[in-house]
Amino acid sequence: MDTLCITGGRVLHPDGRVRTDDVVIDRDAGRILAVGDETRAADATATLDATGGLVIPGLVNAHTHASMTLLRGYADDKPLDAWLREDIWPVEAALTPDDIEAGAELAALEMIRSGTTAFADMYFAVDRVAAVVDRAGLRARLGHGVVTLGKDEPAAAADIDESLSVAAELDGAADGRIRTAFMPHSLTTVNEDHLRDGIARAAAADVPVHLHANETADEVDPIVDERGQRPLEYADELGALGADTFLAHCVHVDDAEIDLLADTDTAVVHCPASNMKLASGMAPVARLREAGVTVALGTDGAASNNDLDLFDEMRDAAMIGKLAAGDASAVPAAAAVDLATAGGADALGLPGGRIEPGAAADVAVVDLDAAHLTPVHDPVSHLVYAARGSDVRHTVCDGRVLMRDREVVTLDAAAVRERAAAAAHDLVARAEADG
Amino acid sequence: MDTLCITGGRVLHPDGRVRTDDVVIDRDAGRILAVGDETRAADATATLDATGGLVIPGLVNAHTHASMTLLRGYADDKPLDAWLREDIWPVEAALTPDDIEAGAELAALEMIRSGTTAFADMYFAVDRVAAVVDRAGLRARLGHGVVTLGKDEPAAAADIDESLSVAAELDGAADGRIRTAFMPHSLTTVNEDHLRDGIARAAAADVPVHLHANETADEVDPIVDERGQRPLEYADELGALGADTFLAHCVHVDDAEIDLLADTDTAVVHCPASNMKLASGMAPVARLREAGVTVALGTDGAASNNDLDLFDEMRDAAMIGKLAAGDASAVPAAAAVDLATAGGADALGLPGGRIEPGAAADVAVVDLDAAHLTPVHDPVSHLVYAARGSDVRHTVCDGRVLMRDREVVTLDAAAVRERAAAAAHDLVARAEADG
């Protein structure tokens, strides 16, 4: 058997305990074979040194638009609506499939360098994003984002068809590391008939559903005004809620909606940095978790974050979780880590998120040997409150080493950055010439 | 003349513009001699390569308790009052001067590595902190924190005397890089007579004043209940407000208190991470700045943060500034950078905070050559929303290079970390044996 042994590190176990253990991986199966069994370590085909480090599940970025790395820092400090209409949408209209691939590749590089092994992506030219996931060695749930607002009927129907056909065609790609979903953008940007039709067809084909929901008050109020019902009641009536659905944001949800999420086993992807940066509000993460809702973490696109570093997101989730609850004990460090690991894997229906025998071999090793991580009273606290993506030493996905000692082995970092920088420059020049 | 030229970088000028320029430093005077004058660059005694980087003022950490790095991650996720009484104060009671020096040295190492060149410190054994500042090469405003609560009269009076005598003795130390202040802990932990006495004596000796103010609602309410006045009205009556005073936190301030701060030219040190982590609330930074109040940034102690990285603090200030104002355009990136640079220097009454001829030669060079900083549409946005302390390449204070290419030259990093880790371990063991 072809095995990889991660040796000498302190392992974060699913019960939250941290203990020095070896982690033995079956590279053919892409699975964790054993944790703590030193006799197998001696027989391993290959080893990865984790001495002085903390071995954690690979992080899961459960909501992003990866190619938007091209727009990192392009337009900041504006309200969501003006930001989308004046800055983001005009530039997105000029995006080519080559741009989307270049941006996704930059995102993959950044994610690997900060310990992320899986992500969910809602964007366009999904085949090009899938090609990047394949060669980067990551795991992903991908989909084509549907917007019918402002489209005529044939174009709107075609967009729904595109999202469903992309989901059918790409599911299982990259040796099974790519899974898919039907991805209507939101309850206000896709009209009712198309939502109903698409969701029914997705359910019939066993395809999960991902959409933005209850992100801003401006998105909730029109639904309440027009329908006399809360957005998630409307989503439920459309058949959109359920164990195969994960919703991004859910900032503005009332108690009845929280119960509805729990009752239908619908997962929520909390995006704290994006919600702060766009002044959308603070999602009630502590209350969602208390109600039994599966909560994951997402960076959202790099234009509203502005990076794809889940260490920032864990810290933000703990920090604004306390502010939102008015309670310093809300969203403690262990909960924040759970959001970014097991919560993410469960929300996306992907393997991983736990270091235990049988789990997918998606692992990050965090180097604790640094001034800002000294002393080590509690390594779990450090993950959330003091570590940064740059502290990740190794990244492993599906049993394959993607980064070793800060060197990404599946991508040519310099070439990826050069290509993305050139694409971003040309994209903005084109968009501004058009506008 | 002994000159250092920082070459090839993009310089953040005081007007917010970014332009490729050389920065020439007079090392004897510790001052910036010229910006952009290439003829002087050719004659420089020494050079520091900033190609591909951004040259910014050294960051100012305007409120911390540096030695609390020893308690980083020791106790998290608890409300302020319980956290202080059950965890922090019992351990602090066991602190020795050696511990304080070891913790301050770890803090100095961490600050240099994340581009901070000046800080304000309220703690004990201030002579030991001063010794660290001297050999680390940093700039600081230091003071002895006074608490009279629970002390008998002679001990309380002695604590006031200690803070004033420390301020007198250490002012001007480390070739003038150390300045001092009288530092009563807060309006509720020092009694009225001692506050009045100490503040009058500080004013008579031209010694600035630093205290915590309006951090939590629990600290404001008793003053309102007992005195029928807001805390800052009480502070004003005590003579505590003025151009030589800087107040930490000011989370819970009403409109009249904001006006009072502006009218008296009193500076505020915003500590967003600490305020989030302890669920203290969100300071009205946008409103304070609109009123004309000088606002700086502080990490507070590492136990409530949990690091001393001002890049996190700039990001947090922009992020919760928007949440607090309900406006995504509040506290834009340029404002957040101002808080951490010119705002900090002005609040502390220290030189620095601006890259311009005549200013103190306190400089950090941020490396933009990284995946998470690609592309570069706006370098100021990157400083706040995407860069981390680990992106700092060089740190210069008072014309002296403290870190070159990530190697700290004034401190032995491994020895500092080893000493601090051992001190932290022994400290906690002693405190837990006593408790």
Chai-1 contact restraints between the chains, C-beta under 6 A:
chainA,res_idxA,chainB,res_idxB,connection_type,confidence,min_distance_angstrom,max_distance_angstrom,comment,restraint_id
A,G73,B,H377,contact,1.0,0.0,6.0,A-B,restraint_1
A,G73,B,D378,contact,1.0,0.0,6.0,A-B,restraint_2
A,G73,B,S381,contact,1.0,0.0,6.0,A-B,restraint_3
A,G73,B,H382,contact,1.0,0.0,6.0,A-B,restraint_4
A,Y74,B,H377,contact,1.0,0.0,6.0,A-B,restraint_5
A,D76,B,A333,contact,1.0,0.0,6.0,A-B,restraint_6
A,D76,B,S381,contact,1.0,0.0,6.0,A-B,restraint_7
A,D77,B,S329,contact,1.0,0.0,6.0,A-B,restraint_8
A,D77,B,P332,contact,1.0,0.0,6.0,A-B,restraint_9
A,K78,B,A328,contact,1.0,0.0,6.0,A-B,restraint_10
A,K78,B,S329,contact,1.0,0.0,6.0,A-B,restraint_11
A,P79,B,A328,contact,1.0,0.0,6.0,A-B,restraint_12
A,L109,B,A371,contact,1.0,0.0,6.0,A-B,restraint_13
A,E110,B,A371,contact,1.0,0.0,6.0,A-B,restraint_14
A,E110,B,H372,contact,1.0,0.0,6.0,A-B,restraint_15
A,R113,B,A371,contact,1.0,0.0,6.0,A-B,restraint_16
A,M276,B,M319,contact,1.0,0.0,6.0,A-B,restraint_17
A,M276,B,L323,contact,1.0,0.0,6.0,A-B,restraint_18
A,L278,B,A328,contact,1.0,0.0,6.0,A-B,restraint_19
A,A279,B,K322,contact,1.0,0.0,6.0,A-B,restraint_20
A,A279,B,G326,contact,1.0,0.0,6.0,A-B,restraint_21
A,A279,B,D327,contact,1.0,0.0,6.0,A-B,restraint_22
A,A279,B,A328,contact,1.0,0.0,6.0,A-B,restraint_23
A,N306,B,Y385,contact,1.0,0.0,6.0,A-B,restraint_24
A,N306,B,A386,contact,1.0,0.0,6.0,A-B,restraint_25
A,D307,B,H372,contact,1.0,0.0,6.0,A-B,restraint_26
A,D307,B,A386,contact,1.0,0.0,6.0,A-B,restraint_27
A,M319,B,M276,contact,1.0,0.0,6.0,A-B,restraint_28
A,K322,B,A279,contact,1.0,0.0,6.0,A-B,restraint_29
A,L323,B,M276,contact,1.0,0.0,6.0,A-B,restraint_30
A,G326,B,A279,contact,1.0,0.0,6.0,A-B,restraint_31
A,D327,B,A279,contact,1.0,0.0,6.0,A-B,restraint_32
A,A328,B,K78,contact,1.0,0.0,6.0,A-B,restraint_33
A,A328,B,P79,contact,1.0,0.0,6.0,A-B,restraint_34
A,A328,B,L278,contact,1.0,0.0,6.0,A-B,restraint_35
A,A328,B,A279,contact,1.0,0.0,6.0,A-B,restraint_36
A,S329,B,D77,contact,1.0,0.0,6.0,A-B,restraint_37
A,S329,B,K78,contact,1.0,0.0,6.0,A-B,restraint_38
A,P332,B,D77,contact,1.0,0.0,6.0,A-B,restraint_39
A,A333,B,D76,contact,1.0,0.0,6.0,A-B,restraint_40
A,A371,B,L109,contact,1.0,0.0,6.0,A-B,restraint_41
A,A371,B,E110,contact,1.0,0.0,6.0,A-B,restraint_42
A,A371,B,R113,contact,1.0,0.0,6.0,A-B,restraint_43
A,H372,B,E110,contact,1.0,0.0,6.0,A-B,restraint_44
A,H372,B,D307,contact,1.0,0.0,6.0,A-B,restraint_45
A,T374,B,R417,contact,1.0,0.0,6.0,A-B,restraint_46
A,T374,B,A420,contact,1.0,0.0,6.0,A-B,restraint_47
A,T374,B,A421,contact,1.0,0.0,6.0,A-B,restraint_48
A,P375,B,A421,contact,1.0,0.0,6.0,A-B,restraint_49
A,P375,B,A424,contact,1.0,0.0,6.0,A-B,restraint_50
A,H377,B,G73,contact,1.0,0.0,6.0,A-B,restraint_51
A,H377,B,Y74,contact,1.0,0.0,6.0,A-B,restraint_52
A,D378,B,G73,contact,1.0,0.0,6.0,A-B,restraint_53
A,S381,B,G73,contact,1.0,0.0,6.0,A-B,restraint_54
A,S381,B,D76,contact,1.0,0.0,6.0,A-B,restraint_55
A,H382,B,G73,contact,1.0,0.0,6.0,A-B,restraint_56
A,Y385,B,N306,contact,1.0,0.0,6.0,A-B,restraint_57
A,A386,B,N306,contact,1.0,0.0,6.0,A-B,restraint_58
A,A386,B,D307,contact,1.0,0.0,6.0,A-B,restraint_59
A,R388,B,R388,contact,1.0,0.0,6.0,A-B,restraint_60
A,S390,B,S390,contact,1.0,0.0,6.0,A-B,restraint_61
A,R417,B,T374,contact,1.0,0.0,6.0,A-B,restraint_62
A,A420,B,T374,contact,1.0,0.0,6.0,A-B,restraint_63
A,A421,B,T374,contact,1.0,0.0,6.0,A-B,restraint_64
A,A421,B,P375,contact,1.0,0.0,6.0,A-B,restraint_65
A,A424,B,P375,contact,1.0,0.0,6.0,A-B,restraint_66
